[in-house]
Amino acid sequence: MQKIFSVIGILASLSAAEGLNRFGGFIGSMGGKDAPFYMVLLAVSVIAVIFFILAIIGRLSRLMKWLAVICLAASVVIMFFAPSLPVIMQIIVSLIIAFLCMLFAPIAGQ
């Protein structure tokens, strides 16, 4: 069951990364100074995908799991302060799903 959460987490993290890529590109093309900030959130989503893959193969440590949980929670909170665009809802929902799946992701030795 925990591996199913990891697969769902991978899909949610990839969906968030896709939305953050579109949103960061849009903000960058409009001359926004905070585009690199959204690219950092994109990196958090991609790193979460790597951690989910590590969870599936049984190599995710407790430290990595809780680091990812904290980073995903911080990303959700930060995205609530983003401008209101339709892609923001995709990003927020995807990050929340990835956060919840990371809470149930198996760690090494479990």
QUIJOCOR-V667902 format. One record per residue. N is the residue number from 1. D_FIRST is the distance of its C-alpha to the first C-alpha in Angstrom with 1 decimal. Layout:
((N & D_FIRST) (N & D_FIRST))
This chain:
((1 & 0.0) (2 & 3.8) (3 & 5.4) (4 & 5.2) (5 & 6.7) (6 & 8.9) (7 & 10.1) (8 & 10.9) (9 & 12.6) (10 & 14.6) (11 & 15.9) (12 & 16.7) (13 & 18.5) (14 & 20.4) (15 & 21.5) (16 & 22.7) (17 & 24.4) (18 & 26.1) (19 & 27.4) (20 & 28.6) (21 & 30.4) (22 & 32.2) (23 & 33.0) (24 & 34.2) (25 & 36.4) (26 & 37.8) (27 & 38.7) (28 & 40.2) (29 & 42.3) (30 & 43.6) (31 & 44.8) (32 & 42.3) (33 & 42.5) (34 & 38.8) (35 & 37.3) (36 & 36.5) (37 & 34.6) (38 & 32.2) (39 & 31.9) (40 & 30.6) (41 & 27.9) (42 & 27.2) (43 & 27.0) (44 & 24.4) (45 & 22.2) (46 & 22.7) (47 & 22.0) (48 & 18.7) (49 & 17.8) (50 & 18.9) (51 & 16.9) (52 & 13.7) (53 & 14.8) (54 & 15.6) (55 & 12.2) (56 & 10.9) (57 & 13.9) (58 & 13.7) (59 & 16.8) (60 & 16.1) (61 & 18.4) (62 & 18.4) (63 & 21.4) (64 & 20.1) (65 & 17.0) (66 & 19.4) (67 & 22.0) (68 & 19.7) (69 & 18.8) (70 & 22.6) (71 & 23.6) (72 & 21.3) (73 & 22.6) (74 & 26.1) (75 & 25.8) (76 & 24.8) (77 & 27.8) (78 & 30.1) (79 & 29.3) (80 & 30.4) (81 & 33.9) (82 & 34.0) (83 & 36.4) (84 & 35.4) (85 & 34.5) (86 & 32.1) (87 & 30.1) (88 & 29.5) (89 & 27.3) (90 & 25.1) (91 & 24.9) (92 & 24.2) (93 & 21.5) (94 & 19.8) (95 & 20.2) (96 & 18.9) (97 & 15.6) (98 & 15.4) (99 & 16.4) (100 & 13.8) (101 & 11.0) (102 & 12.8) (103 & 12.9) (104 & 9.2) (105 & 9.4) (106 & 9.5) (107 & 13.2) (108 & 15.3) (109 & 15.7) (110 & 12.5))
